[in-house]
Amino acid sequence: MNLIQNLKHTLISFFLYRKKLFKVIFYEIFYRYKYSKSNHFYRELNQVPAAYYFIYKISKFVKEKKIMSIVDLGCGSGRLTNFLSDKTEAKIYGYEIDDETYEVAKPNKNHDVEIFKKDIKDIDFKFLEVECFIVNDPMGLSDQIDGFKRLINNIHDSKKNKSKKYYIIGINLDADERHKTVDKNYVFPDKDLLKVVSAGPNKKIKFFEYNSNDL
């Protein structure tokens, strides 16, 4: 991506996050500068990562809930997984199916982060003992609402009879015409919604809490 394209992408991103524009800009500048010399926070410019403002809010939630294990389903080049590894005490896992992106994420991960190359639709969640699942849109299931619903149902099925709370964090679940994504909020009942952090019409983090005993 050349300088003009990069500038255009940045301006569009700021417009989309306009409800929290100054906070978004502050966190982007602060953390990009802080990690500018660290390979662990490298990202390709053609990626569409979560804003550092969102990532910071997620790390605060993880610490408040004392969450000790997290999986990022569609981790990209590792911006979120490395940040959570750096800021929390949780064990971090990431799954990425794209060959090129995985080749960036794997060698540049923090030492205590595990990255796997696998389609998230093929994960057997019964053998993945984590407390928190993060799904970010745009992702591989963006144009497959049925596939996204199956993914979430597989998570719930794996937690039955576990007698434990768990969390799902959805990033940008609302429809986004620019990235050709569809609305996926209906997969999550309102009763399970703990909180929302909004930075724009379709730029939101939604935090959901579940109790295995209620499944």
Sequence and secondary structure as in RCSB ss.txt:
>XXXX:A:sequence
MNLIQNLKHTLISFFLYRKKLFKVIFYEIFYRYKYSKSNHFYRELNQVPAAYYFIYKISKFVKEKKIMSIVDLGC
GSGRLTNFLSDKTEAKIYGYEIDDETYEVAKPNKNHDVEIFKKDIKDIDFKFLEVECFIVNDPMGLSDQIDGFKR
LINNIHDSKKNKSKKYYIIGINLDADERHKTVDKNYVFPDKDLLKVVSAGPNKKIKFFEYNSNDL
>XXXX:A:secstr
  HHHHHHHHHHHHHHTGGGHHHHHHHHHHHHHHTTT GGG   TT     HHHHHHHHHHHHHTT  EEEEET 
TTSHHHHHHHHHSSSEEEEEE  HHHHHHHTTTS TTEEEEE  GGG  GGG   SEEEEESSSTTTT HHHHHH
HHHHHHHHHTT   EEEEEEES S BTTTTB   GGGS GGGEEEEEEEETTEEEEEEEEEGGG 
